[in-house]
Amino acid sequence: MEMSRVAAQLEKKGMPVVLESFEDEGINITAKQEFMREGVPMVREVLTPQDTSLKKFPGDCTQKFVDALTTPLTDGEKESGTHVPSTNEGILTTGTYDEISELLEGKLIGHSSIGPIAEMTDGLPVVPPTESRVAKMLKGTSHDPEEIMEFGNGFMGHGLHYATVKKVATNAVMAGCKPEYLPVVIAAVEACLIDEFCMHGLLATTWFSGPMVIVNGPIARSIGMNSGGNALGQGNRANATIGRALQLVIRNVGGGKPGGVDRATLGNPGKYTFCFAEDEDNSCWESLALQRGFSAGQSTVTLFAADGVQGIADQKSRDPESLCRSLAASLLTVGHPKFAMLSDAFVILSPEHQRIFANANWSKQQVLDRLTELTTRHGSELLDGVDGIAEGMPDFVKDMELSKFKPGGLNIVRAGGTAGLFSAIVGGWLASGDFGSSPVSKEIVL
């Protein structure tokens, strides 16, 4: 995404830029919309074959690139400015409840490679967002319905539409939210617009990741969120619908549809919804929100570019060192056992596992420090081809000591039921930090 911004600035200065175009229209749309977002409506393209066996461009492609880069820009191509998205909102259609439901759920987009997908839903039934339902939803917030989300530039993904409070409320209705959930959904949308989260890049990656939402503070208790047993599973309306509402906003406002901008090879079930509260009341450690600089009285959401859930069973460790070694052994497999400094990760620590650390008076920072030590390895162990595995790190790291995660890239939160010596790792996008996505937090405002 950053490369597109730089390229767009060069084009604005009169230097021709060429987009390498593919037969896959979804990839082309993503790139073109990035240029449009930067105020460059026209960009030159050269179609290259999608044949991974080719070691170099065919000769005619090379000449096309040369011609496109050396021919002066036309007057039309020199036109630039600021993209002004459509603000059209209103009644889509009228009809009975069943008729509207059929319209929303039956409108499909055909894809030859993945089959038909729902255009306006996540594939599951939704609540029709009638004017009265949206108006009732908007009573859950003090925000003006026409207010544009304040972070970033307010654009959502490749759709280049403004994310207004009313649009968020409309998708919250569709997801099944109660009005009191809306402030959390709004904060989650604002968080995903923060540049450091890189929502557009997260959508466009072929990796598994999607937004995981962690809620902290008084609002999690007041709206009845689950931080205990089955916190990552089904059954709690707030957990289920808040995460779903965020995904529907990303889809319907941001245009993040599978086969289009969403390029995930496999995806993960959390892309329906992935939202839970941290169990702060029963924890012996500071909460994630406090760790990230908020006060005890503030309610917050934290977003993380998350893969699926990887379970960890350790029913025998009774001391911190042994348990840390179990956790570290599992953490080393995030992304790939030979990767280092690529993904971030969250450890969702169960109450019974946390009790082992509490009984030994270990702080959260002590655990993080020990896990960092245990997941640091010599670069020579991680190179391409080592242990008969072609995958691995490049040769220039062979003399380095490499931690599995970047500084600050490993986090711990407490959640789960009181019975069971089981915890979870949630690995992140292979592009973390400045090269991709970082966890972001936003205060929830009623």
Secondary structure as UniProt FT lines:
FT   HELIX           2..12
FT   TURN            13..14
FT   STRAND          18..21
FT   HELIX           25..37
FT   TURN            38..39
FT   STRAND          44..47
FT   TURN            52..53
FT   HELIX           59..70
FT   HELIX           75..78
FT   HELIX           97..106
FT   STRAND          108..109
FT   TURN            112..114
FT   STRAND          117..118
FT   HELIX           131..138
FT   TURN            139..140
FT   TURN            145..146
FT   TURN            152..153
FT   STRAND          155..156
FT   HELIX           157..159
FT   STRAND          161..162
FT   HELIX           165..175
FT   HELIX           179..181
FT   HELIX           182..192
FT   HELIX           195..197
FT   HELIX           199..204
FT   STRAND          210..216
FT   HELIX           218..222
FT   TURN            223..224
FT   TURN            229..232
FT   HELIX           237..252
FT   TURN            253..254
FT   TURN            259..261
FT   HELIX           269..271
FT   STRAND          275..277
FT   TURN            281..282
FT   HELIX           288..291
FT   TURN            292..293
FT   TURN            296..297
FT   STRAND          300..313
FT   HELIX           320..331
FT   TURN            332..333
FT   TURN            337..338
FT   STRAND          345..349
FT   HELIX           351..359
FT   TURN            360..361
FT   HELIX           364..374
FT   STRAND          376..378
FT   HELIX           379..381
FT   TURN            384..385
FT   HELIX           386..388
FT   HELIX           395..397
FT   TURN            398..399
FT   STRAND          401..403
FT   TURN            407..408
FT   STRAND          410..414
FT   STRAND          422..428
FT   HELIX           433..435
FT   STRAND          440..443
//
